[in-house]
Amino acid sequence: MAATLMLGGVEIPLHAGAPVITDGPVAGGTGRVRLSGGTLVKMERWSKRAGTISAQGWMPPGIGGLDFSQPLELRSTKVRTVGGTGLVYTLPFTPRPDVAPWALARVDGEWKETPCSTVDGVTTVTELAGADIYQVWAMPVYSVMVEPPDESQDNGTAAHGWSLNWDEA
């Protein structure tokens, strides 16, 4: 069974539509400054993510009973990746506990699955003969603040639309 989007412990049904998910860094936690000799350096005070989720389907998302005044757990289905030529990768996010990270290896220009294991946010990929690059894929889980979603209903097509913005707490 494929992973489904979850917010605050509520599974958003597939009939609520195929979610379009954005996920990106929040501005303000990092900055670039020049040292006295002119060298540019990046300074980071904090790092958080934010994004949007929207869909249109045959039913509403069913999350109207959540307490939007508190942080909620978001189990995303939008994958994040890390990669390179090595076999060990530290994930810069927490993977969903119900969906294990997986790995791909590029061999002769084709991507092939290769086994991996993740312990405490560090994924070790099994080397694949002839591979020149690897990627680890995972679905993240976040603690987020969300306002109740904007919702629409089209009685002519029996479609329900919804969208929400989320910010990592």
C-alpha positions as CSV (number, residue, x, y, z in Angstrom):
1,M,0.0,0.0,0.0
2,A,1.3,3.4,-0.9
3,A,1.9,6.0,1.8
4,T,-0.8,8.6,2.3
5,L,-0.6,12.2,3.4
6,M,-1.3,12.6,7.2
7,L,-1.9,15.6,9.3
8,G,-2.4,15.5,13.1
9,G,-2.8,11.7,13.0
10,V,-5.6,12.0,10.4
11,E,-5.1,10.2,7.1
12,I,-6.2,12.4,4.2
13,P,-8.2,10.0,2.0
14,L,-7.0,9.5,-1.6
15,H,-10.6,10.5,-2.7
16,A,-9.7,14.1,-1.4
17,G,-7.5,14.4,-4.5
18,A,-3.9,13.9,-5.5
19,P,-2.0,16.4,-3.3
20,V,0.3,19.0,-4.8
21,I,2.9,19.6,-2.2
22,T,5.6,22.2,-2.0
23,D,8.4,22.1,0.6
24,G,11.2,24.7,0.9
25,P,13.4,26.5,3.3
26,V,12.1,29.4,5.4
27,A,13.9,32.7,4.8
28,G,15.5,34.5,7.7
29,G,17.6,31.8,9.4
30,T,20.6,32.2,7.3
31,G,22.6,35.1,5.9
32,R,25.8,35.8,3.9
33,V,28.4,38.2,5.2
34,R,31.8,39.3,3.9
35,L,34.8,39.1,6.3
36,S,37.3,41.9,6.5
37,G,39.4,40.3,3.7
38,G,36.3,40.1,1.4
39,T,35.7,36.3,1.8
40,L,32.0,35.5,1.6
41,V,30.7,33.2,4.4
42,K,27.3,31.8,5.2
43,M,26.0,32.1,8.7
44,E,23.1,30.0,9.9
45,R,21.1,30.7,13.1
46,W,18.3,28.3,12.4
47,S,16.8,26.2,9.6
48,K,13.1,25.5,9.1
49,R,10.9,24.4,6.3
50,A,7.5,25.6,5.0
51,G,5.2,24.8,2.1
52,T,1.7,24.4,0.7
53,I,-0.6,21.4,0.1
54,S,-3.6,21.5,-2.2
55,A,-5.8,19.0,-4.0
56,Q,-9.1,18.6,-5.7
57,G,-11.1,15.4,-5.4
58,W,-14.4,13.7,-4.7
59,M,-14.4,14.5,-1.0
60,P,-13.0,17.0,1.5
61,P,-9.8,16.2,3.4
62,G,-11.6,15.5,6.7
63,I,-9.3,17.5,8.9
64,G,-11.8,20.0,10.2
65,G,-11.7,18.5,13.8
66,L,-8.0,19.1,14.3
67,D,-6.8,21.6,16.9
68,F,-5.1,24.1,14.6
69,S,-3.9,26.2,17.6
70,Q,-1.2,23.6,18.4
71,P,1.6,22.1,16.4
72,L,0.5,19.1,14.3
73,E,2.5,16.2,12.9
74,L,2.7,16.3,9.1
75,R,3.6,13.1,7.4
76,S,4.5,14.2,3.9
77,T,4.4,12.2,0.7
78,K,6.7,14.6,-1.1
79,V,10.1,13.0,-1.2
80,R,13.4,14.6,-0.3
81,T,16.7,13.3,-1.5
82,V,20.4,13.3,-0.7
83,G,23.1,11.9,-2.9
84,G,26.6,11.7,-4.2
85,T,29.3,9.2,-4.9
86,G,29.6,7.8,-1.4
87,L,27.7,5.1,0.4
88,V,26.8,6.9,3.7
89,Y,24.4,9.9,3.9
90,T,23.2,11.9,6.9
91,L,19.6,12.9,6.3
92,P,19.0,16.6,6.9
93,F,15.4,15.8,8.0
94,T,13.5,13.2,9.9
95,P,12.1,10.4,7.7
96,R,8.5,9.2,8.3
97,P,8.5,6.3,10.8
98,D,6.1,4.3,8.7
99,V,8.0,4.6,5.4
100,A,11.7,3.5,5.3
101,P,14.1,5.5,3.2
102,W,15.2,3.8,-0.1
103,A,18.2,4.1,-2.4
104,L,18.9,4.2,-6.1
105,A,22.2,3.8,-7.9
106,R,23.1,4.9,-11.4
107,V,24.7,2.2,-13.5
108,D,25.5,2.8,-17.1
109,G,23.0,5.8,-17.1
110,E,20.1,3.8,-15.7
111,W,18.8,4.1,-12.1
112,K,18.4,0.9,-10.2
113,E,17.2,0.2,-6.7
114,T,19.8,-0.9,-4.2
115,P,19.3,-1.9,-0.5
116,C,20.0,0.6,2.3
117,S,19.6,0.8,6.0
118,T,18.9,3.9,8.2
119,V,19.9,4.2,11.8
120,D,19.6,7.5,13.7
121,G,19.2,9.6,10.6
122,V,22.3,8.1,8.8
123,T,21.6,5.9,5.7
124,T,24.1,3.4,4.5
125,V,23.7,2.3,0.9
126,T,24.7,-1.1,-0.4
127,E,27.3,-0.7,-3.1
128,L,26.1,-1.7,-6.6
129,A,28.8,-2.9,-9.1
130,G,29.4,-0.2,-11.8
131,A,27.5,2.5,-10.0
132,D,28.9,6.0,-10.3
133,I,26.4,7.9,-8.2
134,Y,23.8,7.2,-5.5
135,Q,20.6,8.8,-4.1
136,V,18.7,8.2,-0.9
137,W,15.0,9.0,-1.1
138,A,12.8,9.5,2.0
139,M,9.4,11.1,2.9
140,P,9.8,13.5,5.8
141,V,7.8,14.1,8.9
142,Y,7.5,17.6,10.4
143,S,5.9,19.3,13.4
144,V,4.0,22.1,11.8
145,M,1.7,25.0,12.4
146,V,-1.3,25.1,10.1
147,E,-4.4,27.3,9.7
148,P,-7.6,25.5,8.8
149,P,-7.6,24.8,5.0
150,D,-9.4,26.9,2.4
151,E,-12.1,24.7,0.9
152,S,-14.3,24.8,-2.2
153,Q,-17.1,22.8,-3.6
154,D,-18.3,22.6,-7.2
155,N,-21.8,21.2,-7.2
156,G,-21.7,20.9,-11.0
157,T,-18.8,18.5,-11.0
158,A,-19.1,17.2,-7.4
159,A,-15.5,18.2,-6.9
160,H,-14.1,19.4,-3.6
161,G,-11.0,21.6,-3.5
162,W,-8.8,22.4,-0.6
163,S,-5.5,24.1,0.2
164,L,-3.4,24.9,3.2
165,N,-0.1,26.5,4.1
166,W,2.2,24.9,6.7
167,D,5.3,26.2,8.6
168,E,7.6,24.0,10.6
169,A,7.2,24.7,14.3
